[in-house]
């Protein structure tokens, strides 16, 4: 996903919302071989998250243009991103 959209400026960032369980988050990231940046939420994101996983498509101005609840395939995410760019 990152490589496909790199020229359009797409970034993928994971947000860890449970600051009490960062070790478990690290284990999952390692086990799933996640290759994108993951940040520990300081409280600003968790108020917008109503389920896990929750995906936000954010434009260059920092505005949320799409919110997706639940998992999707890479093909489904590609279709959603293509509609947003």
Backbone as CSV, one residue per row, in Angstrom:
resi,resn,N_x,N_y,N_z,CA_x,CA_y,CA_z,C_x,C_y,C_z
1,UNK,0.831,-1.187,0.000,0.000,0.000,0.000,0.875,1.250,0.000
2,UNK,1.875,1.268,0.880,2.764,2.435,0.949,3.451,2.674,-0.385
3,UNK,3.979,1.621,-0.984,4.710,1.753,-2.245,3.788,2.197,-3.371
4,UNK,2.594,1.636,-3.431,1.657,1.942,-4.514,1.300,3.428,-4.549
5,UNK,1.163,4.049,-3.388,0.696,5.427,-3.316,1.769,6.419,-2.875
6,UNK,3.010,6.010,-2.841,4.090,6.880,-2.354,4.176,8.185,-3.136
7,UNK,4.006,8.129,-4.448,4.111,9.336,-5.272,2.984,10.331,-5.001
8,UNK,1.859,9.837,-4.499,0.749,10.727,-4.142,0.869,11.254,-2.714
9,UNK,1.920,10.858,-2.013,2.151,11.362,-0.661,1.430,10.602,0.434
10,UNK,0.937,9.392,0.138,0.229,8.609,1.144,1.185,8.139,2.235
11,UNK,0.766,8.269,3.463,1.493,7.725,4.606,0.547,6.812,5.374
12,UNK,1.089,5.737,5.915,0.311,4.839,6.754,0.895,4.935,8.154
13,UNK,0.017,5.222,9.112,0.448,5.358,10.503,-0.541,4.597,11.381
14,UNK,-0.018,3.753,12.250,-0.848,3.061,13.220,-0.881,3.852,14.521
15,UNK,-2.005,3.811,15.187,-2.147,4.500,16.473,-2.443,3.465,17.542
16,UNK,-1.599,3.403,18.552,-1.804,2.505,19.687,-2.589,3.290,20.733
17,UNK,-3.832,2.883,20.949,-4.702,3.666,21.836,-4.677,3.211,23.286
18,UNK,-4.192,2.014,23.541,-4.152,1.509,24.911,-2.752,1.705,25.484
19,UNK,-2.532,2.840,26.101,-1.201,3.167,26.620,-0.805,2.267,27.795
20,UNK,-1.761,1.542,28.355,-1.459,0.634,29.469,-0.919,-0.702,28.983
21,UNK,-0.996,-0.946,27.670,-0.617,-2.256,27.161,0.320,-2.142,25.960
22,UNK,1.315,-1.290,26.067,2.227,-1.069,24.947,3.073,-2.297,24.630
23,UNK,3.388,-3.100,25.636,4.187,-4.298,25.367,3.416,-5.263,24.480
24,UNK,2.139,-5.447,24.746,1.313,-6.316,23.899,1.239,-5.749,22.481
25,UNK,1.113,-4.441,22.354,1.086,-3.816,21.035,2.386,-4.091,20.284
26,UNK,3.508,-3.996,20.969,4.806,-4.289,20.336,4.868,-5.740,19.857
27,UNK,4.333,-6.650,20.647,4.329,-8.064,20.271,3.488,-8.296,19.010
28,UNK,2.337,-7.670,18.947,1.467,-7.811,17.776,2.136,-7.213,16.545
29,UNK,2.728,-6.040,16.693,3.419,-5.386,15.581,4.530,-6.278,15.047
30,UNK,5.301,-6.892,15.956,6.390,-7.782,15.538,5.843,-9.051,14.889
31,UNK,4.825,-9.641,15.480,4.263,-10.889,14.960,3.638,-10.705,13.577
32,UNK,3.013,-9.573,13.369,2.351,-9.291,12.082,3.315,-8.675,11.063
33,UNK,4.564,-8.453,11.505,5.593,-7.842,10.647,5.106,-6.519,10.045
34,UNK,4.527,-5.701,10.894,4.030,-4.388,10.481,5.213,-3.532,10.062
35,UNK,5.137,-2.934,8.869,6.255,-2.152,8.353,5.934,-0.667,8.221
36,UNK,4.977,-0.194,8.987,4.670,1.232,8.990,4.798,1.771,10.410
37,UNK,4.891,3.068,10.511,5.069,3.745,11.798,3.848,3.552,12.683
38,UNK,4.081,3.303,13.956,3.015,3.215,14.951,3.313,4.221,16.051
39,UNK,2.306,4.978,16.422,2.446,6.007,17.444,1.571,5.682,18.643
40,UNK,2.022,6.085,19.802,1.238,5.926,21.025,0.322,7.141,21.166
41,UNK,-0.978,6.890,21.255,-1.961,7.970,21.344,-1.799,8.760,22.631
42,UNK,-1.861,10.063,22.511,-1.803,10.931,23.682,-3.202,11.353,24.133
43,UNK,-4.207,10.694,23.582,-5.589,11.002,23.955,-6.361,11.721,22.871
44,UNK,-5.670,12.284,21.882,-6.361,13.037,20.839,-7.084,12.146,19.831
45,UNK,-6.608,10.925,19.633,-7.243,10.045,18.659,-8.311,9.169,19.293
46,UNK,-8.081,8.717,20.502,-8.990,7.750,21.113,-10.420,8.272,21.219
47,UNK,-10.592,9.568,21.312,-11.953,10.112,21.390,-12.701,9.964,20.072
48,UNK,-11.987,9.741,18.955,-12.621,9.575,17.651,-12.803,8.102,17.266
49,UNK,-12.203,7.215,18.036,-12.245,5.796,17.704,-13.390,5.127,18.448
50,UNK,-14.271,4.476,17.671,-15.406,3.801,18.307,-15.353,2.291,18.126
51,UNK,-14.315,1.790,17.457,-14.127,0.352,17.263,-12.683,0.109,16.851
52,UNK,-12.260,-1.139,16.933,-10.920,-1.505,16.493,-11.074,-2.675,15.537
53,UNK,-10.541,-2.617,14.340,-9.739,-1.512,13.820,-10.613,-0.378,13.292
54,UNK,-10.064,0.803,13.358,-10.686,2.020,12.839,-9.665,2.664,11.916
55,UNK,-10.053,2.980,10.704,-9.149,3.584,9.733,-9.655,4.967,9.366
56,UNK,-8.737,5.921,9.329,-9.071,7.274,8.907,-8.246,7.619,7.681
57,UNK,-8.896,8.164,6.674,-8.200,8.737,5.527,-8.173,10.236,5.811
58,UNK,-6.965,10.772,5.927,-6.777,12.174,6.297,-6.114,12.890,5.126
59,UNK,-6.657,14.043,4.743,-6.078,14.768,3.614,-4.868,15.597,4.036
60,UNK,-4.261,16.271,3.076,-3.058,17.058,3.325,-3.257,18.209,4.286
61,UNK,-4.514,18.589,4.533,-4.818,19.665,5.478,-5.129,19.141,6.867
62,UNK,-5.044,17.805,7.037,-5.318,17.215,8.341,-6.783,16.944,8.603
63,UNK,-7.620,17.034,7.588,-9.052,16.776,7.755,-9.368,15.323,7.457
64,UNK,-10.193,14.716,8.293,-10.621,13.340,8.070,-11.639,13.355,6.940
65,UNK,-11.306,12.691,5.822,-12.215,12.655,4.678,-12.965,11.325,4.590
66,UNK,-12.491,10.329,5.325,-13.157,9.031,5.332,-12.831,8.334,6.648
67,UNK,-13.836,7.727,7.251,-13.650,6.934,8.455,-14.208,5.542,8.176
68,UNK,-13.404,4.526,8.427,-13.784,3.152,8.111,-13.682,2.321,9.380
69,UNK,-14.772,1.673,9.743,-14.783,0.802,10.907,-14.706,-0.640,10.433
70,UNK,-13.820,-1.409,11.046,-13.659,-2.811,10.697,-12.530,-3.023,9.708
71,UNK,-12.199,-4.273,9.496,-11.087,-4.592,8.599,-11.557,-4.618,7.154
72,UNK,-10.605,-4.433,6.259,-10.830,-4.475,4.815,-9.645,-5.181,4.176
73,UNK,-9.850,-5.666,2.971,-8.744,-6.237,2.215,-7.927,-5.103,1.610
74,UNK,-6.724,-5.424,1.138,-5.914,-4.407,0.465,-6.633,-3.863,-0.757
75,UNK,-7.319,-4.724,-1.494,-8.066,-4.278,-2.672,-9.174,-3.291,-2.280
76,UNK,-9.880,-3.578,-1.201,-10.930,-2.671,-0.739,-10.341,-1.330,-0.305
77,UNK,-9.211,-1.370,0.429,-8.574,-0.114,0.825,-8.110,0.667,-0.400
78,UNK,-7.587,-0.020,-1.400,-7.145,0.660,-2.622,-8.307,1.380,-3.289
79,UNK,-9.459,0.729,-3.367,-10.643,1.364,-3.970,-11.053,2.607,-3.185
80,UNK,-11.034,2.514,-1.872,-11.423,3.656,-1.028,-10.425,4.796,-1.217
81,UNK,-9.134,4.485,-1.197,-8.105,5.519,-1.360,-8.222,6.161,-2.730
82,UNK,-8.436,5.351,-3.778,-8.574,5.891,-5.131,-9.718,6.897,-5.221
83,UNK,-10.789,6.676,-4.478,-11.922,7.608,-4.472,-11.568,8.909,-3.757
84,UNK,-10.620,8.850,-2.837,-10.290,10.012,-2.016,-9.191,10.891,-2.630
85,UNK,-8.395,10.321,-3.541,-7.294,11.125,-4.110,-7.637,11.688,-5.464
